[in-house]
């Protein structure tokens, strides 16, 4: 699947492919940006292809390419969501997607349609979780005790209990906290994502990029 295109020269460029084994490979495609190129339409983002190539230095050179499937079912309806997912994988420089994340990507249609408004945060949470950087939502960041009804947010990335909180911390309503926990469901996109959880996910995405 085509996840990213990078211009190299006037007409040439690199194409980043997510393989059926979860690897992210870089292919050099000559003339890909020529308007009359026969491969221009094939190398559109989210297209599924069969590519034949040879290894050259840190990438592969495209020898031939055949179309397998054009895009996703709901791509035209929610293009920014799909493009964001593909860009995130490329931007995090993930060389290999393990099985759970690979399954999420190849089944985007199934999940996007559940709730397009919250999908991005849900996908981000499960991506960083599968990479080993899951945000702690059930225990106090300081004492590690299980969080109960009085929960506080440090306005950065961590949750605290009443005992460990500081005066500047924001108290989270228990109702919002229960809404936030629904993001942990790997099979269902939640109807709402509270603002404090959006902030946590954003910070963890940055941390993940810096550590990969």
C-alpha positions in Angstrom: 0.0 0.0 0.0 1.3 3.5 -0.9 1.6 5.5 2.3 3.8 8.5 1.1 5.4 10.1 -1.9 8.6 12.2 -1.8 9.8 14.3 -4.7 13.5 13.7 -5.5 14.0 15.6 -8.8 11.7 17.3 -11.2 10.0 14.1 -12.2 11.5 11.4 -10.0 10.7 10.5 -6.5 10.6 8.0 -3.6 7.4 6.0 -2.9 7.0 4.5 0.6 5.2 1.2 0.6 3.6 -0.7 3.5 4.0 -4.3 2.6 1.8 -7.2 3.5 4.4 -8.2 6.1 4.1 -4.9 7.9 7.5 -3.5 6.6 7.8 0.1 5.4 10.0 0.1 2.2 11.3 3.0 0.1 11.2 2.7 -3.7 12.8 5.0 -6.2 10.3 5.5 -9.0 11.6 7.3 -12.1 9.3 9.7 -13.8 6.6 9.3 -11.2 5.7 13.0 -11.2 5.4 13.3 -15.0 1.9 14.1 -16.0 2.0 11.6 -18.8 3.6 8.9 -16.7 1.7 5.6 -16.8 2.6 5.1 -13.1 1.3 8.4 -11.9 -2.2 7.1 -11.2 -0.9 3.9 -9.8 1.2 5.5 -7.1 -1.6 7.6 -5.6 -1.7 7.4 -1.8 -3.6 4.4 -0.3 -3.5 2.4 -3.5 -2.7 -1.3 -3.2 0.0 -2.5 -5.6 2.2 -5.4 -6.5 5.7 -4.0 -7.0 8.8 -5.6 -8.5 12.1 -3.9 -7.7 15.8 -4.3 -7.1 17.8 -3.2 -4.0 19.9 -0.1 -4.4 21.7 1.3 -1.4 19.1 2.2 1.3 16.1 1.8 -1.1 14.6 -0.2 -3.9 14.3 0.8 -7.6 10.9 0.1 -9.2 11.1 -2.3 -12.1 7.4 -2.8 -12.7 4.2 -2.3 -10.9 0.7 -3.8 -11.1 -2.5 -2.5 -9.5 -4.3 -4.6 -6.9 -6.9 -2.3 -5.4 -7.5 1.4 -5.7 -7.8 3.1 -2.3 -10.2 2.4 0.5 -13.9 2.2 0.4 -14.5 5.5 2.3 -11.4 7.3 1.1 -13.3 9.9 -1.0 -15.7 10.7 1.9 -13.0 11.1 4.6 -9.7 11.7 2.6 -8.1 13.8 5.4 -8.5 11.0 7.9 -6.9 8.4 5.7 -4.1 10.7 4.6 -3.4 11.6 8.2 -3.0 7.9 9.2 -0.6 7.3 6.3 1.4 10.5 7.1 1.6 9.5 10.8 3.1 6.2 10.0 5.7 7.8 7.7 6.4 10.8 10.1 7.0 8.5 13.1 9.6 6.7 10.9 8.2 3.3 11.9 10.2 0.6 9.9 7.9 -2.2 10.8 4.3 -2.4 11.9 3.6 -5.3 14.3 0.5 -7.5 13.7 -2.0 -5.5 15.7 -1.2 -2.1 14.1 -0.9 -3.7 10.7 -4.4 -5.1 11.1 -5.7 -1.6 12.1 -4.2 0.0 9.0 -5.5 -2.6 6.5 -8.9 -2.5 8.1 -9.3 1.3 8.3 -12.6 1.2 6.5 -14.1 -0.8 9.3 -13.0 1.6 12.0 -13.3 5.0 10.3 -16.9 4.5 9.6 -17.7 3.8 13.2 -17.0 7.4 14.3 -15.0 9.6 11.9 -14.9 12.5 14.5 -13.0 10.5 17.1 -11.2 8.0 14.9 -7.9 9.9 14.8 -7.4 10.0 18.5 -8.5 6.4 18.9 -6.1 5.2 16.2 -3.2 7.3 17.7 -3.8 5.8 21.1 -3.7 2.2 19.8 -0.7 3.0 17.6 1.4 4.3 20.5 0.1 1.5 22.7 1.2 -1.2 20.2 4.6 0.5 20.0 5.0 0.1 23.7 4.2 3.7 24.8 0.7 3.3 26.2 -0.4 6.3 28.3 -1.3 5.3 31.9 -5.0 6.0 32.4 -5.8 3.7 35.3 -3.2 4.5 37.9 -1.8 7.6 39.6 1.4 8.7 37.9 3.1 9.4 41.3 2.0 6.6 43.7 0.8 4.0 41.1 -2.4 3.4 43.1 -5.5 2.7 41.1 -7.5 5.9 40.3 -10.9 6.2 41.9 -13.5 9.0 41.7 -11.3 12.0 42.5 -8.9 12.3 39.6 -6.6 15.2 38.6 -4.8 16.1 35.4 -1.4 18.0 35.4 -2.3 19.7 32.1 0.5 17.8 30.4 0.3 14.0 30.1 -0.4 12.4 33.5 -3.2 11.7 35.9 -3.0 11.8 39.7 -5.0 10.8 42.7 -6.3 13.2 45.3 -3.4 12.5 47.6 -0.7 13.2 45.0 -2.3 16.1 43.2 -0.9 19.7 43.3 -2.9 22.9 43.6 -2.5 23.8 39.9 -3.8 20.4 38.7 -7.2 20.2 36.9 -9.9 18.0 38.5 -11.4 15.6 36.0 -15.1 14.8 36.2 -15.6 11.1 36.8 -18.0 11.0 33.8 -15.3 12.3 31.5 -12.8 9.8 33.0 -15.2 6.9 32.2 -15.5 8.3 28.6 -11.7 8.4 28.3 -11.4 4.8 29.3 -13.5 3.7 26.4 -10.6 4.5 24.1 -8.9 1.4 25.3 -11.4 -0.8 23.4 -9.4 -2.1 20.4 -12.6 -3.0 18.5 -14.8 0.0 18.9 -14.1 3.7 18.3 -15.6 5.8 21.2 -18.3 8.4 20.6 -16.4 11.0 22.6 -12.8 11.8 23.5 -12.4 14.2 26.4 -10.0 17.2 25.9 -7.6 16.1 28.7 -7.2 12.7 26.9 -6.5 14.5 23.5 -3.7 16.4 25.2 -2.2 13.2 26.7 -2.3 11.5 23.3 -0.6 14.4 21.6 2.2 14.5 24.1 2.7 10.7 23.8 2.9 10.9 20.0 5.7 13.4 20.4 7.5 11.3 22.9 7.1 8.2 20.7 8.6 10.0 17.7 11.6 11.1 19.8 12.2 7.6 21.1 11.8 5.5 17.9 
